[in-house]
């Protein structure tokens, strides 16, 4: 059963049984819309150069909605942004064209009883700026004919707003680029014979009227057709197919996952994939190795506080405030904290050395590195609970790292209990 969340999000639970496909279908009633009438007509690829052009276009379209840093979650130890799968969609091919040779390297899978071939593409800078075509098992079977003319660091500078912080140089700056390089993006594509495309459309149309081929779940519209929702789910012991409903064609959608809903923190979802499904129904497929899992689809084109991070990622993944561009209460936006400086999103003093992150950055110091003795020689500022300046001091004899302490704040020696700017 699908549970609807805010921001046009929908969550569904999936259970897989070895050797037996099981599926849970999102709630909803099918409306008068015909899936066959509204479904898109995919590009037909004839030559390998056509496929290269599609891949080049996908990489060129990467923007800040697909950033891949940090390589960790704030809660727990699971990787979060270390690698993205982006669903490139469906493409037909002519059996007589050169692109048909790709199918020699791929095992077909069946979707509504129709054979199709899934491939992945990853970009690499190991030798030159090229991308590799891969089978689902990760085996590479080819590259693009002409390496892309692209500065490996330019995309990072464009997306991450200018390049590394000023206090990084040499090997540290190179590492900063490597951690954000787009070579960790993986695109997924599905090829289907142009002769079989009408059959697939007919099968999807039948499913949308709750009369699918045997063994397949129906596709259903959500009650609120302005939302993103799961229309059907098909899970086996090793593969998952999620049919997603979107009200707008090519709407950016994040596919999030987590193994259980018992965790108290809301920011414990992991981004499994980002894709742009074609309206009204499109299918994402990928490996599924767990016995149970929860998946959430949420649109990632909404950024209420204009900080560069989509609302769904702030709410479900990072735990930051989607309506406040600086969730930690400093003059550093959430995007800059996470993706430029590599800081914890909600801590004011990431390294706990008594110097707030913004102060360290303004002084050209790395806020992640411990700076011994900074409190003894640095003027610190005190703020009340409304974040108003109330005084200053030159010692860290109390309250270091976010605690509260007593300080003389006025010439009359009025003693007050205040907090340093080192905790939200």
Secondary structure as UniProt FT lines:
FT   STRAND          3..5
FT   TURN            6..8
FT   STRAND          9..15
FT   TURN            18..19
FT   HELIX           35..38
FT   STRAND          44..45
FT   HELIX           48..60
FT   HELIX           64..66
FT   STRAND          84..93
FT   TURN            95..96
FT   HELIX           98..105
FT   STRAND          109..111
FT   TURN            112..113
FT   STRAND          114..124
FT   STRAND          130..134
FT   TURN            136..137
FT   STRAND          140..143
FT   TURN            152..153
FT   HELIX           154..159
FT   TURN            160..161
FT   TURN            166..167
FT   HELIX           170..180
FT   HELIX           182..184
FT   STRAND          185..193
FT   HELIX           194..208
FT   TURN            209..210
FT   TURN            214..215
FT   TURN            225..226
FT   STRAND          229..235
FT   STRAND          239..245
FT   TURN            249..250
FT   STRAND          251..258
FT   TURN            267..268
FT   STRAND          270..277
FT   STRAND          281..287
FT   STRAND          292..299
FT   TURN            304..305
FT   HELIX           311..313
FT   HELIX           314..318
FT   TURN            322..323
FT   TURN            327..328
FT   HELIX           334..335
FT   HELIX           336..340
FT   TURN            350..351
FT   HELIX           357..362
FT   TURN            363..364
FT   TURN            367..368
FT   TURN            372..373
FT   HELIX           374..377
FT   STRAND          380..383
FT   TURN            385..386
FT   STRAND          389..393
FT   TURN            400..401
FT   STRAND          404..408
FT   TURN            411..412
FT   STRAND          415..420
//
